[in-house]
Amino acid sequence: MSQSSAAPAITHNKPPEILSLIGDTPLVEVTQFDTGPCQLFLKLENQNPGGSIKDRIALSMIEAAEADGKLEPAGTVIEATAGNTGLGLALVAGAKGYRVLLVIPDKMSQEKISHVRALGAEVRITRSDVTRGHPEYYQDVAARLAEQIPGSFYVNQFGNPANPLAHERTTGPEIWEQMRHDVDAVVVGVGSGGTLTGLGRFFNRVKPRRGIEMVLADPTGSVLYEYVKTGQLVESGSWAVEGIGEDFIPDIAEMSLVTEAFEIDDEESFSAARELLRKEGIFGGSSTGTLLAGALRYCREQTKPKRVVTFVPDTGNKYLSKMYNNFWMAEQGFIHRPPHGDLSDLISHRYEAGEVITIGPDDSLLTAFKRMRDSDVSQLPVVDKSGRAIGIIDESDLLVKVHREPSHFNDPVSKAMTDQLETLPPDTKIADLLGVFDRGRVAIVMDDNKFLGLITRTDLLSYLRLHMPKSSAPPEREFV
Ligand SMILES: Cc1ncc(COP(=O)(O)O)c(C=O)c1O
């Protein structure tokens, strides 16, 4: 019998080694900011394999469920989640061979949904605009699915004791060692309350007498800041920072552990996170900005030197199309351009600043189509070599040319574009824009011969939304 030269296949019964890289994250000192008399340190939770602090609780909650017999081999892990917890669970439970079913509110970004799906999780989308008690509220949907699916385990991070336990057993001791047993304050945000409760319990145990201050940094609009300051539960508002802030007090959040609280608005949070990347090269998410801004306020208020720790709870990768995108920031009113009081205030992408995606008259229709797809627009201004806007081409123009004969994709743009332009000078009234839109066109703003940019229906809607009185805007829910 001849011997096979192939080496025997290696099969493992143990989960992938990446799970052993959860936790033990680095801690670095902030050196490029004014920290008053204090030293400020950041625990880089963005360096967990799933990109956030939630990897820790995913591992802890899954292992606890296995140990308690609540999760059997081939079981289904169910959670209501909008973000990082879903990613952590998809990573951990997926790696361990469980089916993962996530109930996600419909306002969550396509990137997050694609990410959990790519990790192998199944996704059920539900409504974002309903609250606790409504049958389509994400947590109620998840609880119901768990009742219906045999062998399933509803994780419920808001009420699961293995969530704070992860921080009591891992995050707290790591900080204590990394700070060489010399810590005065820890600044945290609260989503489920797991971080606050776990760290608070740990630090009260290791430093019971002089204590370690637990400082809350809460987004403006969340109810937690007011609750800490006054004991009152106020009506919640809206905030854009993700992962922290609540409109209720989660079961596992021991708010009595908080010794001091700061309220930070979205604009300050975003600007702090962007500054952190520019100055220290640390790429955090939006809540990193809230925590950093809160920690800096705390540090600058001190009269004695203190050693303060806060977190980079997740990676900035998830915020590239939001907080790290200048157009999004301007559209949301977080970056302020000097107003001109005319139509040029509605131009989101300015030609002069190189922000407008254009096409040349000699480019092919295929190039035009690809450019529209890549930049997610439905029309392109046609600009000649001298920089003059000479036409506009939209999806209908393309369709008219190619629907009978797709080889016309090779035709030049000049053959399909509209050259009857709806040009408006910048001092035009907003009401006159409506006529342009009614005729199915976009407005091209020209200052004499100078092309300034386009205004679409979406630009006008975003402008009007930004100018809507705050009091008449309904609060938007944040999901964890
Ligand atoms: C993005 C993000 N997720 C989660 C948390 C922690 O939230 P919790 O442990 O309260 O769920 C934080 C805390 O700062 C956070 O910034």
The ligand as a Tripos MOL2 file, in Angstrom:
@<TRIPOS>MOLECULE
LIG
   16    16     1     0     0
SMALL
NO_CHARGES

@<TRIPOS>ATOM
      1 C1        -19.8920   52.9630   22.6150 C.3       1 LIG1
      2 C2        -20.0630   52.5220   24.0340 C.ar      1 LIG1
      3 N1        -20.6450   51.3840   24.2750 N.ar      1 LIG1
      4 C3        -20.7810   50.9440   25.5360 C.ar      1 LIG1
      5 C4        -20.3490   51.6510   26.6160 C.ar      1 LIG1
      6 C5        -20.4900   51.1180   27.9950 C.3       1 LIG1
      7 O1        -21.7710   51.0610   28.2750 O.3       1 LIG1
      8 P1        -22.3930   50.0700   29.3160 P.3       1 LIG1
      9 O2        -21.3560   49.2380   29.9530 O.co2     1 LIG1
     10 O3        -23.0560   50.9930   30.2710 O.co2     1 LIG1
     11 O4        -23.3680   49.2850   28.4980 O.co2     1 LIG1
     12 C6        -19.7690   52.8340   26.4290 C.ar      1 LIG1
     13 C7        -19.2890   53.5910   27.5680 C.2       1 LIG1
     14 O5        -18.6900   54.5850   27.5070 O.2       1 LIG1
     15 C8        -19.6380   53.2840   25.1120 C.ar      1 LIG1
     16 O6        -19.0740   54.4500   24.8810 O.3       1 LIG1
@<TRIPOS>BOND
     1     1     2 1
     2     2     3 ar
     3     2    15 ar
     4     3     4 ar
     5     4     5 ar
     6     5     6 1
     7     5    12 ar
     8     6     7 1
     9     7     8 1
    10     8     9 2
    11     8    10 1
    12     8    11 1
    13    12    13 1
    14    12    15 ar
    15    13    14 2
    16    15    16 1
@<TRIPOS>SUBSTRUCTURE
     1 LIG1         1 GROUP 0 **** ****
